[in-house]
């Protein structure tokens, strides 16, 4: 991790359909452009994400995806309309931001949900991507969503039963994610608060049982940020992220010529290694790095691998 830095430029981008997307730029204005694509969906970008890059060699760009972080309107407000918050809207926002900041091509870095959005953007606009560095590969396929919110319950039956019990009894044997999405749109703030609490309690349980996990990885955030996170997660995952099943893996050939590094923890309970391995098989220009002591939340060894990949791409560019 490089020293903490502050942005030298920031602002809001009007998307033209009712959204103001927050963005910031730090590091070297003449450096190699790199975009941080945060996870969640709905987590927002964090100051610590700037520190993965050498600020002397990178022009580091971060943005809060629609309805979260500092972007407006915020999803914690039940009046905020999420109908114009889809994967395809976010891809368009990334392109609009690239043009606004005068970037020809940029490196993309992120993980978890961020990796899905990175892959979707890169397959849509491969000519705009110089390199990709992903930590914790996901493609948000139906099988991956089902594993995280149902299958992994085989290892955590008590916690999963509580998660299942967080929705009305007549919904418990159906689509749990859609049921939670409905609760997060309920006009009663108490209903929304309880649903959000049960959702992050489950997310926390999965992470806490991974190596290097901690018990409050998802719930340790302010109430408005937590509400936005859960509302956006349920919105995306109950709609399969508006992606055709398996499309990112099927279209991985579009990434040909883009160098990539995929860093994945072997002990990732919520996002098994199989996904990263499958992507590496379909993307010949990508190198898969498996970190034996890491889960979804990473480890010191994983951070070193990510830093080495980012430093290596900066050096290759002559930075």
N, C-alpha and C positions, 0 to 999 in steps of 0.2 A: 504494500500500500504506500502510495506517495503522500507527501504532506497535504494537509487540508488546504483547499483554495476556495476563493469566492468568485462568483461570476463577474465578468467585466461588462456583460451586456445581458439584458433579459427583457421580456415583454409578453404581450398577449397577441395571439394570432386569431383573427376573426375568420371562422370557417365559412361564414355566409349562410349557415343554417341554424343559427341560434347558439353557437358554442364559441367560447373564448378559450383557446388552448395556451397554457403557460409554457414558455420556453426560456432557456438560459444558455449562455455560452461562457466557458472559462478556459484557462490554459493559454496557449500561444495563438494569437490571431492569425499567424502565418503557418501554423502547424498543420499536421495531417488531420483532416476532418474525421470525426468519429461521433456517432449517435448512440446514446444509451437508450435502450428500449426496456422499460421497467416491467416487472411481473405483475401478478395479481390474477386476473385483470382487476384494476382498481386500486392498486397499492400507491401509485404516485412515485415520482423519482425522489431520491434521498441524497443529501449532501455527501455521504460516504461513497456513493457511486462515482463521484468525480475522481476519487483517489486511486482508482484502478489504472489510471493513465499517467504517463509522464507529462506534466504540464508544460515542460519546455519543448516537447515534440508533438503534442496533440492539440488541436482545436476541439474541445470537448463540448458537445451539444447534448442537453438533456431536455425532455419535455414531459409534462403530465398529460397522460391520455385523457380523453373526454370524460368529464364529470367527476374527476378525482384529483387529489393533490390540490394545487392552486387553480386548476382549470374550472371554468364556470359554464353553466350552473352546476352546483355540486350535488352529487347523487344522494347526499344525506338529507337534502330537501325533498320531501315526497312529491313536491310539485314539479321537480325536474323531470323532463320527458327523456326517456332513454331510447326512444324509437329510432333516433338518428345516431345511436352509438352501437356500431357493429364493427367487425373486423375490417370490412371494406371501407367504412368511414375512416378508420384509423390509418389504413394504408394511404388513403387520399390526403390525410393530414400530414403524414410524413413527407409525401411528395411536395405538398404546399410549403412545408417548413424548409425543405431543401432548397426550393426555388427562392423563397424569401431571404434565406441566408447566403445565397449565391454559391452553393456547394455543387460542384460537378459530380463528384463521386465521394462516397463516405464509407468508412468501416462501420459495421453494425455490431453492437455488443449488448448482450442481455441474457436472461435465463428464465426458466420456468415458462409462464405464459409469454414472457418477452421473446422466448425463442420461437414460439408459434408465430407471433406477429413478425419477427425478423424474417422467417422463412417465407411467409405469405407475401411480404413486401418484396423480398429479393427475387422470388419467382415471378412476380408481376413486373419488376423493374430491374432485371439483372444488370443492365448497362449502367445503373447508378450505384452499384455496390462494389467496393474495392476489395474488401475482406470481411469475414464474419468470425466472431469469437462468441461461442455460446457456452454457458455453464448451466447444466441441468436441462437436458434437451426434452422438450415436449412438442407434440404436434396436435394436441387437443382432439385426437380421434375419439370416437364414441367408446372404444375399448379402454382408452386411457382415462376418460372421465368416469366410466363405470368402475374401473379399478379403484380410483381414488375415493369415490363416494359410496362404494359398495364392496368391491372385492377385497380390499385391504382390511375390511372388517373381520375377515377370518383370523387375523392376528390380534384384533382388538374388539372382540365380540361385545364386551360390556359397553365400551365407549360407542360402538356403532349402534347398539340398541338404543342408547340415549339419543344419538343423532336422529335415528329413525323416528323416535317418539317425539321429536320436536315439531312434527307436523300433525294435523288432524288425523284421527284414527282411520278415517275412511280413505286417506291418501297414502298410508304407510306402505301399502303393497304396490303402489304405482310409481310414478315418476317423482322421486323425492326432490329432485332439483327444481322441477316446475312447481312443486308444492311450496318449497322455500321461496321461490321467486314471487309467488302469489302473496305469501306472508310479508315479504319485504315491500310490497306495494299496498299493504293494508293501511287504511286511514288512521287506525289506532296506533299511536306511537309506542304504546306498551307491547302490542303484538309485534311490531317491527323490532323493538329492542330485544325481546325474548328470542325471536328467530335469529337475529344476528348473534346473540350470545351462544346459542346452541350450535350455530354453524362454525364459529371460530373455536368453540370448545372441541369440536371434532377435528378441525384442522390442527389445533394445538396438540391433540392426542397423537396424531400421526407423526408430527415432527418430533415431539418429545420422546418417542420410542425409537428414533433413529440415533445412530452414533453422532455425538456432538450436538444433539438436539437440546432444546430448552423448553420448559413447560408453557411459556406464554408467547411463543414466537408470533402468533397472529393476533392475539387479544391485547397485546401490550401496545396499544395505540389509542389516541383520543377518540371519544365517542363518535364525533362526526366522521372521522376517517374510517373508523370501524364500520359504521353504517354504510358508508359509500362503498367500501371494499366488498362487503357481503352482498349488497344490492347489485353491484356490477358483476360480481362472480356468478350469482344465480341467474342474472340476465344472460350472460354469455354461455354458461355451461348448460342451461336448460334449452338453449337454441343451438347447441353443438358448434358455437362460435361462427355460425353461418358459413361453415366450410363443408364442402362435399366430403363424405367419409373417405379418408385416406388420400386426399388430393395432394397434400404437401409431400408425401412420400412418392406418390405416383409422378409428380412433376419435378422431382429433385434433379432430373437431367437438365432443367433450365438453369441450375446453379453451376454448370460446367464452366470452368475457367475462373471461378471465384475461389480463392484460397480460403479454407476454413479450419478452425480448431474447435472441436467439440469436447468439452471437459465435463465428465459425468462421474458422480460418486457411485461406486459399486454397491454401496449399502443404502441407496436411495429407496426408501420404502414406498413413498407416494408416487414416485416416477421411476419405475424400474429401468435398468440399464438397456433392456431390449430395444427401447425406442431409439436411443442414441446409436446403438449398434446397427439397427436397420437403416437409419439415415446415412451412416458412414458407408455402408455397402452400396447405397444408391448414388452417393455423391463422391466421385473419385478424387476430387480436389480437397476433400476434408480429411483431417487427421483426428482420430478419436483418441483421447487421453482418459484412461480410466483411473480414478483415484481410489485406492483401496480402503482408505480410512474415512471416506466422506459419505454422507447422506445428502439429502436435498438441501440442507443448510450449509453444506460445505465443510471445509477444514482449512487449516493453515497450508497444507500441501495443495489443496485445490486453488487457494488464492495465489500461491506461487506459480502454479501452472497457467492460470489466467494472466497474471502479470507477465510471465515469460512470453506468452503468445502475443500480447499487446506490444510489449517492447520489441519483439522480433519483427512484427509488421512495421513498426515505426522505423526500425533500422533498415529494413528492406526498402523502405521508401526514401531512404537517405536523410531521415529526420534526425 
